[in-house]
Amino acid sequence: MPNENISQRYVEVSAEALPLFCPTPAISLWSAHPRVAIPVEKLGEARCPYCGTLYKFKGELPHGHH
């Protein structure tokens, strides 16, 4: 995932980024909010409740375990 800062409002993610958490490791800790899981794999997109960043899944959504 490319470097982003806390003011970025839209991020595309792929299966390699799962499980997804916000803030991502690319964000400086001094400007970060508490770490929260982002369930982007459930609906294809999800918004962080703290900073409002919209995460959209790019590619085919993963299938559940059998």
VMD Tcl script that draws the C-alpha trace (Angstrom):
set ca {
  {0.00 0.00 0.00}
  {1.37 3.44 -0.83}
  {2.30 5.86 1.92}
  {-0.64 7.88 3.10}
  {-1.16 10.42 5.83}
  {-4.00 10.85 8.29}
  {-5.67 13.48 6.08}
  {-6.09 11.11 3.14}
  {-9.75 10.17 2.87}
  {-9.71 7.27 0.35}
  {-7.48 4.19 0.22}
  {-7.72 1.14 -2.06}
  {-6.56 -2.10 -0.48}
  {-5.98 -5.62 -1.76}
  {-6.05 -9.06 -0.14}
  {-2.41 -8.63 0.99}
  {-3.54 -5.84 3.36}
  {-5.99 -8.08 5.24}
  {-6.71 -8.06 8.07}
  {-6.93 -4.28 7.74}
  {-6.41 -1.85 10.60}
  {-6.51 1.94 10.76}
  {-4.19 3.71 11.22}
  {-1.97 1.75 8.85}
  {1.76 1.28 9.58}
  {2.52 4.05 7.08}
  {0.97 6.70 9.35}
  {3.17 8.46 11.90}
  {2.32 7.44 15.45}
  {2.26 11.01 16.75}
  {-0.74 11.84 14.55}
  {-2.57 8.53 14.88}
  {-5.82 7.62 16.59}
  {-6.41 4.32 18.46}
  {-5.95 1.23 16.27}
  {-9.24 -0.16 14.98}
  {-10.07 -3.11 12.70}
  {-11.65 -2.12 9.38}
  {-13.94 -4.90 8.05}
  {-13.48 -3.98 4.38}
  {-13.71 -7.62 3.30}
  {-17.36 -7.89 4.39}
  {-18.96 -5.35 2.04}
  {-16.10 -4.26 -0.20}
  {-15.68 -0.92 1.56}
  {-15.65 0.44 5.08}
  {-14.99 3.77 6.77}
  {-12.78 4.34 9.81}
  {-14.93 5.57 12.70}
  {-12.10 7.80 13.99}
  {-10.65 9.60 10.97}
  {-13.30 8.92 8.35}
  {-10.90 7.40 5.82}
  {-12.80 5.29 3.30}
  {-11.14 1.96 2.52}
  {-12.23 0.18 -0.66}
  {-11.26 -3.38 -1.49}
  {-9.73 -3.77 -4.94}
  {-10.04 -7.18 -6.57}
  {-12.12 -10.21 -5.70}
  {-13.40 -10.35 -2.13}
  {-12.02 -13.30 -0.14}
  {-14.39 -16.22 0.43}
  {-15.14 -17.56 3.92}
  {-13.67 -20.78 5.25}
  {-15.69 -23.95 4.79}
}
mol new
graphics top color blue
foreach p $ca { graphics top sphere $p radius 0.5 }
foreach p [lrange $ca 0 end-1] q [lrange $ca 1 end] { graphics top cylinder $p $q radius 0.2 }
display resetview
